Amino acid sequence: MASGVDRCHPRTRRTRMAAYRAHSTNSKPGCQARHDESVSHNHRFGPDFVEEHRRRFGSLPPDRRQLTFDIAAEPEFEHWRTWYDEQLALLPPAEASKLAGRLWLDEFFWPVTIELAAGASLRNAGYEVVYECSHYGLTPDWTVLNQDGTLAMFVEVHTDQPKSETFGRQRAWRSLELRITKIPVNVVLVLKGSHVAPKAPDAGTAKKIAQDIRQRLLASPSTSRIDTHGYTFLVLADRWGPVRSANGLHAQFAAPSGVAGIVDARKLSEAVDSKARKYSRLAEQHDVPLLVAAGAHRFTRVDLDDIDSLLAGEPRMSFQFNLGDTFIGSHQINLAHPSRWTMPEALAGLLWIHNQPPFGATLRRNPRARQPLPNELENKFNLVDNAH
């Protein structure tokens, strides 16, 4: 047994329920943690937040502004902010404030979202959940309780993330895109192809590049190629002539995505295996299932189909890229012996969190699990047996 005290596992059923619920925030009388009304779910990300967020960050150049800015401040994403308010309101104030403070940072946006969505899915399935409750020095993301307060399972959450430098590249290319949209010439620009991924320009270079492109296009609107500061820009054309910009009478730059390459679920499966190893003994000590809830940052493009293909050992390989990508890398695959993932026996299943509101969940059960999921989950999630 690990050292320390399990603060969430009292000795008797009556005290177990009371102690667990002391950490929980369900809506039953006497069980709900007190909330700070000044940051209630109606106001944390409401109009005052949007106004302040715009004041603080709206005037920053794109390369210094978080990629989450639009979701935090634009009217079309109000339903996202409402969902976050609702989920954070179900947590104790300290935990809610901690997550709210991380939410709008690029590196934490999707991990926080996937954690909250996992909790929401478990609540929707009829469970009560406690966030980051300590058990003998281990802190699974969600301690899951039955309605009578008894322990149902432990759920750990993992988000498949891109490399940390990806966010800076995205911001840098976005900065150049926005500068080029100010040029009053109806053309679409792309970078000339190369055998290596292009490096995004810094802010100063991006400004000079946009100035050079502006001068060339205004001086000669029919130009087809512009060389500047080590980059070659081509005017996109088809057999009828230059392709029209999506920005109306202004130029459009189809920048490299910054994430072009193979879509690979193996990194996620390795992380899930690591979670299972870390928390397997805790689940065994309490004689309950261990579930990992997983989702993916949109930049990685990993989805449930990729997970299913890996579980089945299918010889499948996919790449992600957009119009502006000039290089997507290379990858070798052995079609005779494709990669295959077998869930470890310590894991009861994988709960896949979809990264689009309302952030639904799909469950893949592990038929080899030493401690299987309860049968009643058949009707609470979109459950599919993994017979591979």
MOVENRA-V801359 format. One record per residue. N is the residue number from 1. SS is DSSP state (hx for helix, st for strand, lp for the rest). D_LAST is the distance of its C-alpha to the last C-alpha in Angstrom with 2 decimals. Layout:
N/SS/D_LAST, N/SS/D_LAST
//
This chain:
1/lp/32.98, 2/lp/33.57, 3/lp/37.17, 4/lp/38.69, 5/lp/38.75, 6/st/36.08, 7/lp/38.10, 8/lp/35.65, 9/lp/35.31, 10/lp/38.65, 11/lp/39.39, 12/lp/40.08, 13/hx/38.42, 14/hx/41.45, 15/hx/41.80, 16/hx/38.05, 17/hx/38.08, 18/hx/41.24, 19/hx/40.14, 20/hx/36.75, 21/hx/38.48, 22/hx/41.14, 23/hx/38.53, 24/lp/37.05, 25/lp/38.57, 26/lp/37.85, 27/lp/40.61, 28/lp/41.93, 29/lp/45.57, 30/lp/46.05, 31/lp/42.45, 32/lp/42.57, 33/lp/43.31, 34/lp/46.39, 35/lp/45.95, 36/lp/48.41, 37/hx/49.77, 38/hx/50.76, 39/hx/47.13, 40/lp/45.90, 41/lp/43.07, 42/lp/45.79, 43/lp/47.30, 44/lp/45.08, 45/lp/43.95, 46/lp/46.61, 47/hx/49.55, 48/hx/51.17, 49/hx/48.08, 50/hx/47.74, 51/hx/51.43, 52/hx/51.33, 53/hx/48.20, 54/hx/49.92, 55/hx/53.09, 56/hx/51.44, 57/hx/49.06, 58/lp/50.02, 59/lp/52.70, 60/lp/50.68, 61/lp/49.87, 62/hx/46.26, 63/hx/45.47, 64/hx/46.43, 65/lp/44.83, 66/lp/41.35, 67/lp/38.94, 68/lp/38.43, 69/hx/42.06, 70/hx/41.54, 71/hx/39.11, 72/hx/41.59, 73/hx/44.71, 74/lp/44.35, 75/hx/44.95, 76/hx/41.94, 77/hx/39.64, 78/hx/41.46, 79/hx/38.55, 80/hx/36.42, 81/hx/39.22, 82/hx/39.60, 83/hx/35.96, 84/hx/36.37, 85/hx/39.60, 86/hx/37.99, 87/hx/35.18, 88/hx/37.55, 89/lp/40.00, 90/lp/37.56, 91/lp/37.69, 92/lp/40.66, 93/hx/43.11, 94/hx/42.59, 95/hx/38.82, 96/hx/39.29, 97/hx/41.95, 98/hx/39.87, 99/hx/36.99, 100/hx/39.54, 101/hx/41.19, 102/hx/38.07, 103/hx/36.77, 104/lp/38.90, 105/lp/38.34, 106/hx/36.07, 107/hx/34.07, 108/hx/33.44, 109/hx/33.26, 110/hx/29.51, 111/hx/28.66, 112/hx/31.22, 113/hx/29.98, 114/hx/26.33, 115/hx/27.64, 116/hx/29.89, 117/hx/27.30, 118/hx/24.92, 119/hx/27.90, 120/hx/28.81, 121/hx/25.42, 122/hx/25.62, 123/hx/29.21, 124/hx/28.36, 125/lp/25.91, 126/lp/28.97, 127/lp/28.83, 128/st/31.54, 129/st/30.72, 130/st/32.68, 131/st/32.48, 132/lp/32.51, 133/lp/33.77, 134/lp/34.37, 135/st/32.95, 136/lp/34.53, 137/lp/34.72, 138/st/31.20, 139/lp/30.96, 140/lp/27.63, 141/lp/28.00, 142/st/27.79, 143/st/28.69, 144/st/27.59, 145/st/29.88, 146/lp/30.05, 147/lp/33.15, 148/lp/35.04, 149/lp/34.63, 150/lp/32.30, 151/st/29.49, 152/st/26.16, 153/st/23.92, 154/st/24.17, 155/st/22.87, 156/st/23.13, 157/st/23.20, 158/st/22.48, 159/st/23.69, 160/st/22.79, 161/lp/26.35, 162/lp/28.16, 163/lp/30.58, 164/lp/33.69, 165/hx/36.03, 166/hx/34.29, 167/hx/36.29, 168/hx/39.60, 169/hx/38.87, 170/hx/38.02, 171/hx/41.24, 172/hx/43.31, 173/hx/42.22, 174/hx/42.66, 175/hx/46.18, 176/hx/47.10, 177/hx/45.65, 178/hx/47.86, 179/hx/50.91, 180/hx/50.57, 181/lp/50.32, 182/lp/53.93, 183/lp/55.20, 184/lp/56.91, 185/lp/55.73, 186/lp/53.23, 187/lp/50.87, 188/st/47.30, 189/st/46.93, 190/st/44.07, 191/st/44.04, 192/lp/44.50, 193/lp/41.41, 194/lp/41.01, 195/lp/38.82, 196/lp/38.34, 197/lp/37.43, 198/lp/40.73, 199/lp/41.90, 200/lp/42.82, 201/lp/46.59, 202/lp/48.12, 203/hx/50.12, 204/hx/53.43, 205/hx/52.19, 206/hx/50.44, 207/hx/53.76, 208/hx/55.62, 209/hx/53.07, 210/hx/53.41, 211/hx/57.19, 212/hx/57.25, 213/hx/55.03, 214/hx/57.23, 215/hx/60.37, 216/hx/59.07, 217/hx/57.74, 218/hx/60.90, 219/hx/63.12, 220/lp/61.30, 221/lp/58.86, 222/lp/58.04, 223/lp/56.81, 224/lp/53.45, 225/st/52.81, 226/st/53.61, 227/st/53.47, 228/st/53.83, 229/lp/53.09, 230/lp/50.75, 231/st/48.69, 232/st/49.04, 233/st/48.59, 234/st/48.43, 235/st/49.41, 236/lp/46.63, 237/st/48.04, 238/st/47.26, 239/lp/49.64, 240/lp/51.62, 241/st/52.22, 242/st/50.90, 243/lp/47.95, 244/lp/49.11, 245/lp/48.08, 246/lp/46.10, 247/lp/48.74, 248/lp/51.53, 249/lp/54.60, 250/lp/53.05, 251/lp/50.94, 252/st/47.18, 253/st/45.31, 254/lp/41.65, 255/lp/40.79, 256/lp/37.86, 257/lp/34.95, 258/lp/34.72, 259/lp/30.91, 260/lp/30.36, 261/st/27.60, 262/st/23.92, 263/st/21.48, 264/lp/19.14, 265/lp/16.53, 266/hx/16.28, 267/hx/19.42, 268/hx/18.10, 269/hx/14.96, 270/hx/17.51, 271/hx/19.77, 272/hx/17.27, 273/hx/16.68, 274/hx/20.48, 275/hx/20.96, 276/hx/18.79, 277/hx/20.92, 278/hx/24.07, 279/hx/23.69, 280/hx/21.70, 281/hx/24.97, 282/hx/26.61, 283/hx/23.97, 284/hx/24.21, 285/hx/28.01, 286/hx/28.00, 287/lp/25.34, 288/lp/23.50, 289/st/20.05, 290/st/19.60, 291/st/18.24, 292/st/18.38, 293/st/19.68, 294/st/19.38, 295/st/21.12, 296/st/22.68, 297/lp/26.27, 298/lp/27.05, 299/lp/28.27, 300/lp/24.84, 301/lp/23.45, 302/lp/19.88, 303/lp/18.36, 304/hx/15.31, 305/hx/14.49, 306/hx/14.48, 307/hx/12.11, 308/hx/9.60, 309/hx/10.27, 310/hx/9.91, 311/hx/6.46, 312/hx/5.64, 313/lp/8.35, 314/lp/10.78, 315/lp/14.40, 316/lp/15.83, 317/lp/18.89, 318/st/21.29, 319/st/24.65, 320/st/26.86, 321/lp/30.62, 322/lp/33.60, 323/lp/36.92, 324/lp/38.59, 325/lp/36.14, 326/lp/37.68, 327/lp/35.06, 328/lp/31.26, 329/lp/30.69, 330/lp/28.60, 331/lp/25.19, 332/lp/23.82, 333/lp/20.37, 334/lp/19.35, 335/lp/17.95, 336/lp/17.23, 337/lp/15.18, 338/lp/13.95, 339/lp/13.00, 340/lp/9.52, 341/lp/9.16, 342/lp/7.75, 343/lp/9.65, 344/lp/12.54, 345/lp/13.36, 346/lp/16.46, 347/lp/14.84, 348/lp/14.54, 349/st/13.04, 350/st/14.02, 351/st/16.87, 352/st/17.38, 353/st/21.14, 354/lp/22.42, 355/lp/25.46, 356/lp/27.79, 357/lp/30.11, 358/lp/29.62, 359/lp/26.56, 360/lp/24.14, 361/st/20.80, 362/st/17.32, 363/st/15.03, 364/st/11.31, 365/st/10.94, 366/st/9.31, 367/lp/8.91, 368/lp/9.99, 369/lp/13.00, 370/lp/16.32, 371/lp/18.06, 372/lp/16.07, 373/lp/17.41, 374/lp/20.22, 375/hx/19.74, 376/hx/22.35, 377/hx/20.20, 378/hx/18.72, 379/hx/21.96, 380/lp/22.57, 381/lp/19.85, 382/st/17.88, 383/st/14.92, 384/st/11.55, 385/st/8.86, 386/st/5.54, 387/lp/3.81, 388/lp/0.00
//
